[in-house]
């Protein structure tokens, strides 16, 4: 009689599978920090000079500092991106739009007033640029 096996077990498969590779940048950084902790054993001359707890604490401190540095560098880039987006939104808010231009876009392009106003603000209040932009985007 055939032996029943779980569906996850395949013929010729090693018992100890290698860990799946991390997919995100944060996971890779964390894996690198953990591997530096795991790879600390084996230096016999260092082990004689320092107790193992001290070595582990030092490795842990280094791993955490690498993770903190990586987190701060990612946060700075995200913060700059948000700042640019806020500046762009503020710039659009300062643009004055003529009601006649809004009505023109509503009637000719069959848009809502809100969409027509956004389109005009995105094109610096110029109705001709707004219409050209709308036609190009639709094509």
Secondary structure, 3 states (H helix, E strand, C coil): CCCCCCCCCCCCCCCCCCCCCCCCHHHHHHHHHHHHHHCCCCCHHHHHHCCHHHHHHHHHHHHHHHHHHHHHHHHHHHHHHHHHHHHHHHHHHHCCCCHHHHHHHHHHHCCCHHHHHHHHHHCCCCHHHHHHHHHHHHC
